[in-house]
Structures are given as C-alpha cells and as structure tokens.
Amino acid sequence: MPTCKNCVTQWTWKESIKASWKFSGSMRCPHCGSNQYATPKSRKRMTLINWLVLLPLPFTAIYNVPLVYSISLILVLFAVGLSLIPKMMELSNEQKPLW
C-alpha cells in the first residue's frame, strides 16, 4: 500500500483506488493534506496492468472465442488489476517525468 512521504502514514485500499482514478498528476493525502505524486516506476506498472485487461480481445478475434467468455475474462482481469493497483503504487513528494 502506498505511504505518504510527508506524514509517513499508509493509505487504505479505498483511499489508494480513489486517488489513482484522478486525471491530474497530484493526489492529496487524506491524513495530512499534502500533494503526493506517483513515481514513474509505479505509473509504468499501473499502465501495464491496465493493458493486461485488454489482452483477451485479440484472442477473441483470432480464435473465435465466444464473446461471453471474453467479457467474463475481461471482468476477472479488471477485478485482479483493481486489487493490484494499490499494492504497486509508490508515492513521491514531487512530480517526476515519466522518461
């Protein structure tokens, strides 16, 4: 779980998910109110998880997998990805470029 670099408190799963859905780069710490930013390494990992959710789509088209199975697999991968995102998120006090 991510830990605030300012007040050194660990965020809960719910707080982490809520903060990860923000489109702005900063996430506000629910305990001390300071701005926190995801590190480039954790942003790359979270992007990889998001792309893994779409992995069944090409196999559906290539191997004629029924759409029901494909949608079920996508939903399962989405749930797995949603549970992994808070564990892979690392925070920093300053925003760093991705590359």
N, C-alpha and C positions, 0 to 999 in steps of 0.2 A: 504494500500500500504506500502511496506517496506520503512523504513527510515534508512539512513546511520548513524551509531553510531559515525562516525568520524566528518562529516561536518553537520549532522542533516538536510539533505535535503531529501525530499521524492522523491522516484523514480517514473517514469511514468509507465503505464501499459506495454508499449512496452519494456522499459528497464528491467522491472521485468521478463517478459517472456523470453527475450533474455538471461538474467543471469541464469534463472532457468534451461535452457537446457544444461548448461555446465556440463561436466562429472567430472571436477576437483572440489575440495571442495570449492575453493575460487571464489568469484565473485568480479570483480573490479567495484568500484563506478564510474559511468560516470561523476560525478561532481568533486570529489577530487582525484580520482585515488587510494584510499586505498583499501586494500583487505577486503572484508566482507564475512561472513560465515552465512549460515542458521542455526538457533538454532535447537537443537534436537527435540523440540516440533513441530516446523514448518515442519521439514523434515518428521516426522511421519504423520502429517496431509496431506502433499502433497502426500505421498505414499498411504495413504488411498484413496485419490481422484483418483489416478491412477488405483487402483484396482477396484474401483466402475465402471470404464468404461467397464471393462470386465464382469461385473455382468450378462448381458443378455445371455452370452454364454451357461452356464449350462441349463438355462430355454429353450433355443432353442433346445437343445438335448432332454430334458426330456419331454417337452410338444409339440414337433413337430411344433414349431413356424416357419413360413416361413422365409427363410434366408434374404429376402428383409427387413422384419420388424426388424429383429435382427440387421442387418447392419445399418439401419436407427437409431435405438435406440442407438447403439454404437456411431454413429457420433454425435447425440444430446448430449449424456453424455460426449463425448470428448470436445465438444464446451463449455458445462457447466463447466467441470473441468478446461479447459483452462482459463475461465474467473474467476474462484475462486482461482487459484493458487497465483496470485499476492496479493490478499487480505489476504491470510493465511500465507504469507511469513514474517518471522521476521528475522532480521539480528543481528549479533554479531561481535565484533572486533576480537574474537579468535575462533578457531575451537574447538568444544567440542565433546566428544564421544557421540554416539547415545544412549548408555545404561548407 
